[in-house]
Amino acid sequence: MQKEDPIARAERIQANKKNNVPVVILAVVAAILAIVLAVVATKDYKMVKELEQDKADLQERITALKTDFDNLTSDYDEINKQLDSSREEVALLVDRIKRTEATNRQKMRAYEKELGTLRSIMKSYVVQIDSLNSVNLRLSTELSNSRQELAEAKGQNQELTSKVNDLASKVATGSIVKARGIAVEAYNASEKKTDRSSRVKRLAVSLSLVENDLAKKGPMTVYVRVLDPDGNIVLDGTNASFYFEGEALQASASREVDYEGSEVDMIIYVNDVPEYVKGLYTVEVYSAQAKLGSAELMLR
């Protein structure tokens, strides 16, 4: 065998080293990428587990709230109607949460907010029922005592009449018309629902004026105030306004209905608003006697 020239051998070794450099670099890069991907995959796995736990916690809370609604009862037909409506809302929320992926954080945040609203409504029902029970018991006792005193001492007619009138004024507070189911939706030029601020052409505010036999019968105007994400009122150019508790307030829209004591479903449209921006809009609904409630709409 012919012996390899030392110089040629050295050149061949050097060439092999140069050829191996890219291979080594690629191997190092591949190892780094594998480590990075492993770290990312671990973080994603942990994040998904956390989101799934958050969803489970949310489901547990809404289920507990549903049980509370199911167990809540009252002796008042109007509150029972409102309770039935709220129970339907809770059942729908339970179903939506169940069908939504835990990784859909936007919807989960929206459900969390809706849960908070329903919990507040639940507390308000409890307060209303307790308050009405206390007031009715007190008024019944006072009215019974007043009638007995009137029968026993006609000579004290003026004083007793004053007591009866005072009780009547307290009962009159129950004659204020209230509303439920206030909601707001946005529509585009094709009359389709949208949540894109650039496509909104008008808003539709829906609500129900609840049944109240004590309320004044006849024409009744309902006013809507739409507040943009910065808290500024959205106006349609008509400069509509109304007085509430002695203060003049601007209105985004209004509608007059014929209220005869029975429940009235109605929709108030907010038209001709030049522009909508992204963010959370708040809709406030009023009558001349009271603030009927509010709702929110998120535009993107």
C-alpha positions in Angstrom: 0.0 0.0 0.0 1.3 3.4 -1.0 1.9 5.6 2.0 -0.2 8.9 2.1 1.7 12.0 1.8 1.7 13.8 5.2 0.8 17.2 3.7 -2.1 15.7 1.7 -3.3 13.9 4.8 -3.3 17.1 6.9 -5.2 19.0 4.1 -7.8 16.2 4.0 -8.4 16.3 7.8 -8.7 20.1 7.7 -11.3 19.8 4.9 -13.3 17.3 6.8 -13.4 19.6 9.9 -14.7 22.5 7.7 -17.3 20.2 6.2 -18.4 19.1 9.7 -18.9 22.7 11.0 -22.4 23.3 9.4 -23.5 19.9 10.6 -22.5 20.7 14.2 -24.2 24.1 14.0 -27.4 22.6 12.7 -27.3 20.0 15.5 -26.9 22.7 18.1 -29.7 24.8 16.6 -32.0 21.7 16.4 -31.3 21.0 20.1 -32.1 24.6 21.1 -35.3 24.5 19.1 -36.3 21.2 20.7 -35.7 22.7 24.2 -37.7 25.8 23.3 -40.6 23.8 21.9 -40.6 21.6 25.0 -40.8 24.7 27.3 -43.6 26.2 25.2 -45.5 22.9 25.2 -45.2 22.7 29.0 -46.4 26.2 29.4 -49.3 25.7 27.0 -50.3 22.5 28.9 -50.2 24.3 32.2 -52.2 27.2 30.8 -54.9 24.8 29.4 -55.1 23.0 32.7 -55.6 26.4 34.5 -58.2 27.5 32.1 -60.1 24.2 32.5 -59.9 24.6 36.3 -61.3 28.2 35.9 -64.1 26.8 33.7 -64.9 24.1 36.3 -65.0 26.7 39.1 -67.3 28.9 37.0 -69.6 25.9 36.3 -69.7 25.2 40.0 -70.6 28.8 40.9 -73.4 29.0 38.2 -74.8 25.7 39.3 -74.9 26.9 42.9 -76.6 30.1 41.8 -79.1 28.0 39.8 -79.9 26.0 42.9 -80.4 29.3 44.9 -82.8 30.6 42.2 -84.7 27.3 42.2 -85.2 27.4 45.9 -86.3 31.1 46.1 -90.0 31.6 46.2 -92.3 34.5 47.0 -96.0 35.3 47.5 -96.0 38.0 44.9 -97.1 37.1 41.3 -94.9 39.8 39.7 -91.8 38.8 41.5 -92.5 35.1 40.6 -92.7 36.1 36.9 -89.4 37.9 37.2 -87.9 34.9 39.0 -89.1 32.6 36.2 -87.4 34.8 33.6 -84.1 34.9 35.7 -84.2 31.1 36.1 -84.4 30.8 32.3 -81.4 33.2 32.0 -79.4 31.1 34.5 -80.3 27.8 32.7 -79.1 29.3 29.4 -75.9 30.5 30.9 -75.2 27.0 32.4 -75.7 25.5 28.9 -73.5 28.1 27.2 -70.7 27.6 29.7 -70.9 23.8 29.3 -70.7 24.0 25.5 -67.8 26.6 25.4 -64.2 25.5 25.3 -62.2 26.5 28.4 -59.6 28.1 26.1 -62.1 30.7 24.8 -61.1 33.3 27.4 -63.1 36.1 25.9 -66.4 34.2 26.3 -65.4 32.9 29.7 -64.8 36.5 30.9 -68.2 37.5 29.5 -69.8 34.6 31.3 -68.0 35.6 34.5 -69.5 39.1 34.2 -73.0 37.7 33.4 -72.7 35.5 36.5 -71.9 38.5 38.6 -75.0 40.3 37.2 -77.2 37.4 37.9 -75.9 37.1 41.4 -76.7 40.8 42.0 -80.2 40.2 40.6 -80.6 37.3 43.0 -79.6 39.4 45.9 -82.0 42.1 44.8 -84.9 39.6 44.7 -84.1 38.5 48.3 -84.0 42.1 49.4 -87.3 42.9 47.6 -89.1 39.9 49.0 -87.9 40.6 52.6 -88.7 44.3 52.2 -92.2 43.6 50.8 -93.0 41.1 53.5 -91.9 43.6 56.2 -93.7 46.5 54.6 -96.9 44.5 54.0 -96.9 43.2 57.6 -96.3 46.7 59.0 -98.9 48.3 56.7 -101.5 45.7 57.4 -100.9 46.1 61.2 -101.0 49.9 61.0 -104.1 49.9 58.7 -105.9 47.5 61.0 -105.1 49.6 64.0 -106.1 52.8 62.2 -109.5 51.3 61.2 -110.1 50.1 64.8 -109.2 53.4 66.2 -111.5 55.2 63.7 -114.4 52.9 64.6 -113.9 53.4 68.4 -113.3 57.1 68.4 -115.0 59.1 65.6 -114.2 62.2 67.5 -110.5 61.8 66.6 -111.5 61.6 62.9 -108.9 64.3 61.7 -106.0 62.6 63.4 -107.0 59.1 62.2 -107.6 60.4 58.6 -104.1 61.8 58.6 -102.7 58.4 59.5 -104.7 56.7 56.8 -103.5 59.2 54.2 -99.9 58.6 55.3 -100.4 54.9 54.8 -102.0 55.5 51.4 -99.0 57.6 50.3 -96.7 54.7 51.3 -98.8 52.3 49.3 -98.6 54.7 46.3 -94.8 54.1 46.1 -95.9 50.6 44.8 -97.6 52.3 41.9 -94.4 53.1 40.0 -94.1 51.0 36.8 -91.0 48.8 36.7 -89.2 47.0 33.9 -87.5 43.7 33.3 -85.5 41.9 30.6 -83.7 45.0 29.5 -81.3 44.1 26.6 -79.6 45.9 23.7 -78.5 44.6 20.3 -76.7 46.3 17.4 -77.8 45.9 13.7 -76.1 46.7 10.5 -77.5 48.2 7.3 -78.9 44.8 6.3 -80.8 44.5 9.6 -78.6 41.7 10.8 -77.1 41.6 14.3 -73.5 42.7 14.5 -70.9 43.5 17.1 -68.6 45.3 14.7 -68.5 49.0 15.6 -67.8 50.1 12.0 -70.9 48.3 10.7 -73.5 49.4 13.4 -76.4 51.4 11.9 -78.8 51.3 14.8 -79.3 49.9 18.3 -82.4 48.1 19.5 -83.2 48.3 23.2 -85.9 45.7 24.3 -87.7 45.5 27.6 -90.9 44.6 29.3 -92.9 47.0 31.4 -94.2 44.8 34.2 -97.8 44.4 35.3 -98.9 46.8 38.0 -102.6 47.3 38.8 -101.7 50.3 41.1 -100.0 52.2 38.3 -101.5 55.2 36.5 -103.2 54.1 33.2 -102.7 55.8 29.9 -99.8 57.2 27.7 -96.3 56.5 29.2 -93.0 57.6 27.7 -89.9 55.5 28.1 -86.5 57.1 27.5 -83.1 55.6 26.5 -79.7 57.0 27.3 -76.8 55.3 25.5 -73.3 56.0 27.0 -70.2 55.4 24.9 -67.0 53.7 26.4 -65.9 57.1 27.7 -69.2 57.8 29.4 -70.4 60.3 26.9 -74.1 60.2 25.8 -74.7 59.1 22.2 -77.1 61.5 20.5 -79.1 61.1 17.3 -79.3 64.8 16.5 -82.9 65.3 17.7 -81.8 66.9 21.0 -84.5 64.9 22.9 -84.5 65.4 26.7 -86.6 64.7 29.8 -86.8 65.6 33.5 -85.8 63.1 36.1 -85.8 64.0 39.8 -85.8 67.7 38.9 -82.8 67.4 36.5 -83.0 67.8 32.7 -81.3 64.8 31.0 -80.6 64.3 27.3 -82.0 61.1 25.7 -80.7 59.1 22.9 -84.2 57.9 22.0 -87.7 57.6 23.4 -91.0 55.9 22.8 -94.5 56.4 24.1 -96.8 53.4 24.8 -100.3 53.0 26.1 -99.9 51.4 29.5 -103.1 49.9 31.0 -101.6 48.0 33.9 -100.8 44.9 32.0 -97.3 43.8 30.9 -96.1 45.6 27.8 -93.2 44.3 25.6 -91.5 47.1 23.6 -88.4 47.9 21.6 -86.8 51.4 21.3 -84.6 52.0 18.4 -81.6 54.4 18.4 -81.1 55.6 14.9 -79.0 58.2 13.0 -76.0 58.1 15.2 -73.0 59.2 13.1 -70.4 56.8 14.4 -69.8 54.0 16.9 -66.4 53.2 18.4 -65.0 50.0 19.9 -65.6 49.4 23.5 -68.4 48.8 26.1 -71.6 50.8 25.7 -74.0 51.3 28.6 -77.7 51.7 28.0 -79.9 53.3 30.7 -83.7 53.2 30.6 -85.9 55.7 32.4 -89.5 56.7 32.8 -90.6 60.0 34.2 -90.9 58.4 37.7 -87.9 56.0 37.9 -84.8 54.6 36.4 -86.0 51.3 35.0 -82.6 49.6 34.6 -79.6 49.2 32.3 -77.8 46.9 30.0 -74.4 46.7 28.3 -73.2 46.1 24.7 -69.6 45.3 23.7 -68.6 46.4 20.2 -65.3 45.4 18.6 
